[in-house]
Amino acid sequence: MKQIFIFLFISIFCGLSCRKTESVTSDLVGTKWTLSTIQNTKTNTVQIFPDDASRKISIVFTDSLNTMAFTGICNSGTGTYSVSTDQGALSVQDLGTTKIYCKYAEWESYTVQNLNSAFGYKINGTTLTVYSGGDYNLNFISE
């Protein structure tokens, strides 16, 4: 009898853990994430996205073929991604964008370059942090 209770406890615990992983994926996918800050990976200093930019920078991860969309201040693009929710791993491949110059275009460059070198992510409430092997970690807020 004791073994049955232990088996049931482990089964229920594992089942609840799997559901948590699925909800993290659903939180990432289909949400419009708007860039709010970038954090220097060497100094940990944080820069806030400029208030006077004509548009916000955002990304959306879709379920269909693991594609993602990028919308910048004056450019846009698409790429593909892979994610491992149990490990918090994120990899972005082939994120390409148009190349129109505008005020604060460097913020678009920061975003695209660091998404292309992403290795992980974390969702905390309405905040998505994308960890990068590049110069900046990216902090987004859900809309």
TALINUR-V39646 format. One record per residue. N is the residue number from 1. RES is the residue in one letter. SS is DSSP state (~ for helix, > for strand, _ for the rest). PSI is psi in whole degrees, -180 to 180 (999 if undefined). Layout:
N,RES,SS,PSI
N,RES,SS,PSI
//
This chain:
1,M,_,-41
2,K,~,-39
3,Q,~,-35
4,I,~,-44
5,F,~,-41
6,I,~,-45
7,F,~,-45
8,L,~,-43
9,F,~,-47
10,I,~,-41
11,S,~,-45
12,I,~,-44
13,F,~,-46
14,C,~,-40
15,G,~,-42
16,L,~,-36
17,S,~,-41
18,C,~,-40
19,R,~,-37
20,K,~,-43
21,T,~,-43
22,E,~,-38
23,S,~,-31
24,V,~,-44
25,T,~,-45
26,S,~,-30
27,D,~,-36
28,L,~,-46
29,V,>,136
30,G,_,-5
31,T,_,139
32,K,>,118
33,W,>,123
34,T,>,129
35,L,>,129
36,S,>,-41
37,T,>,163
38,I,>,147
39,Q,>,122
40,N,>,128
41,T,_,-17
42,K,_,-42
43,T,_,-12
44,N,_,9
45,T,_,147
46,V,>,135
47,Q,>,134
48,I,>,138
49,F,_,135
50,P,_,132
51,D,_,-30
52,D,_,12
53,A,_,144
54,S,_,-28
55,R,_,164
56,K,_,159
57,I,_,131
58,S,>,159
59,I,>,153
60,V,>,126
61,F,>,129
62,T,_,157
63,D,_,-30
64,S,~,111
65,L,~,21
66,N,~,49
67,T,>,158
68,M,>,152
69,A,>,142
70,F,>,130
71,T,>,120
72,G,_,-165
73,I,_,-43
74,C,_,4
75,N,_,166
76,S,>,168
77,G,>,-178
78,T,>,164
79,G,>,-174
80,T,>,162
81,Y,>,161
82,S,>,148
83,V,>,145
84,S,>,102
85,T,_,-33
86,D,_,-25
87,Q,_,-14
88,G,_,23
89,A,>,141
90,L,>,133
91,S,>,129
92,V,>,132
93,Q,>,144
94,D,>,38
95,L,>,109
96,G,>,147
97,T,>,166
98,T,_,168
99,K,_,55
100,I,_,132
101,Y,_,141
102,C,_,174
103,K,_,135
104,Y,_,24
105,A,~,-25
106,E,~,-30
107,W,~,-36
108,E,~,-43
109,S,~,-46
110,Y,~,-46
111,T,~,-51
112,V,~,-47
113,Q,~,-41
114,N,~,-26
115,L,~,-41
116,N,~,-19
117,S,_,23
118,A,>,143
119,F,>,-11
120,G,>,170
121,Y,>,162
122,K,>,135
123,I,>,126
124,N,>,100
125,G,_,-116
126,T,_,13
127,T,>,131
128,L,>,125
129,T,>,127
130,V,>,118
131,Y,>,134
132,S,>,149
133,G,_,-2
134,G,_,-151
135,D,_,-26
136,Y,>,139
137,N,>,146
138,L,>,131
139,N,>,123
140,F,>,156
141,I,>,139
142,S,>,148
143,E,_,999
//
